[in-house]
Amino acid sequence: MSTEDGMAALELEMPPRVPRTEYSVEIHHELIQAVTGIDPRVWQEGQGPGNWEELEGHFAKFDGTNPWHELYRIWDYAFQWNTSIGGEYFGKYQTNMGHAVYTEDGSDFTPVGTCPFATPEEALAFDPVEVFGQLDHAKLVADFNTYYANALRRCPIGVNMTGIYTTMVSAFIAIYGWDMFLLAAGVDARKLGRIANRYAQWAQQLFDALADCDAPVVMVHDDMVWTAGPFFHPDWYREFVFPNFKKYFAPLRDAGKIICFTSDGNYTMFLDDLVDCGVNCFIFEPLTDMAAFAEKYGRTHSFIGNADTRILLRNDKAAIRAEVERCMDIGKGCPGFILAVGNHIPPNTPVDACVYYNEVYMELRDR
């Protein structure tokens, strides 16, 4: 029922219970074991298959032995957040900003690397159309379809999708890194805006292919703000970002896709702009004002969020209950609301806090 409930919410059909999804629980191995009774670390190391082809086949079996399938079933996931396009077309024009430890074993740590641009002036001379070139539309569509088909096989529970991570601002972060990105903006924000237009001209190929793929639901990701809100003047976004979003989304809307949008941080200021661009479903971290959105758009748009993981990390049961109640008070009367911890459930979250959070959700989810 969870997949059906998730699609009903995205289509604003008010399912009889509030659907839910979560992020990053897949790498919280202790929690998965507590929920499913299966230790995914042992499954990976000894009990699971030994190569990717066998792993794909094992994931396709919904037989009670796969710890991730069991997690999705027991916690009743209705939505599976996914994108398939990141920086793979950028080649050498990417900045390695490093990666802090997030996983249990610290294997994701990456030291800070280098930026391909030595000066802001070099960064402002960059032309994405010239450098990245023409892409093969048929291959792009086939790649989206392959990713989506694999997602359906690997995860039979919840609405699956494909999508694009490096939409505009996130592309600049990947290409320039934060330091060079902000330096270039400080030197000549309007010239950076013209590069944004050129990037959008190139990236339109990705969105045209996304419109022709098989997935009825697509994810568009762009980390355009910080925790306090926009880091450029709002006029810059409204001149160089949102007009390009409208062009991006036009073929998606013509194809009947449900467009989901995600940004980290607080993008409350831009909710009206994104609605005007054609977004159907909004994914919120706790900093974006979900109550204000629900009051204005809760009958016409779906939205996902936005319980605060910091409350789970403190493991205060009363506070956890209050946080779930806050989200339910906002969303339960809205046909397209899906509950989630908006800023992920990382592996250092106390297991009993996560279990209690789920218990409160299960208690309150029926409409």
Phi, psi and omega in degrees: 000336187295320178297316179297319178295321179296315179292323177300319178295315180297331179265010174061041182257009175051075176298159187291347176224153179288120177290170177213158168215168175217165181234139174076358179298334181302334180256006174268080190295323179296319178294317179302317179296319180295323183281319190255341187079005180243128178275109183293337178291320177290318179302317180292318190277325188230320187271338182277173180290165189259356177214169188296321181297318177292323179298316177303315179296323180291319178299327182290343180273123178255076191238014178085002181257344182273119185296327181287318175302317181295321175301311181298323180289312184290320179273357170062054179297136178249355191204135179240105182292127180205145163226159179237349180249120175236240183258019187293343178267000186274345178057230183284351183270063177220148178250124176275104182271002182081171180213126178286167179289129177232320182284165182301320186264001178073012185289347181271359179295132178225128178290157179295134179257215185242162176260139180288354181244129183277332184221160174301327180296320175297318180298322182280353175267359184286136179236103183301323181297314182292318187283316187272331170074187183279139178250157180276112185300315182297321179292319178301313179299316180297321179294317176300317182294320178296315179298315181295317179297319178294323178297319179296323179288318184288329187224095184279001182242129179098154178292123178263168185196175165226178182171193189234127181270317187265070187286309178207283181297319178297331175293316178297321178297318180292321184283308188268333195078159185299316186298309182290326178301310183288325176297315179299319178296322179291328179286314183200089184295326181289323176293322175298323176297322178293325174294324175301318177297321179291321176298317180297323177300318178290314186289344177303331176302321180294317182288325175298320178289321177301323179295331182267000182278176187280339187291126177283339179242132181231148180252133175241122184243136173202111179280083189267355185221170172254187181297329180271355181122204184295145179259353168247167175300138181306330180298328180296316177298319185284343176266323190244344182257300189292324174300324177288324174301318179301318178293316177307311192279343184304311179292330177295317179293319179298329180276357178080018179288147168273117186264116175259142181233135178231134165219140170292169172077204185249102178249029178307318183302334188252012181299314179298319180299317183289324173300317180295331178287340177113012178293138178263323187228133184247133178253123188245135159280171184296342185282333177284141186283090181292327180295318179295320178297314183298322180296322184269322189235007187294344177264346187244347183222151174268159180204152187230129177151206332228049176302149188262120181297336180297331177289320175295322182297329178282342175059041175261110188299319180296320179292323178297314178300316181298324181290318176296319178297321177301311181296317180295322178298325179285314194259342190297330179273003182256133187294335186251021182278135173232127181281144172199155165285111194292332182246039170076160172245093185285167185296343179271006178286131180304134184299317183292333174293318179295316180297318179292318176306315179295321179299317179294318176302310181300324179293324190256357192286334183289137179274000000 
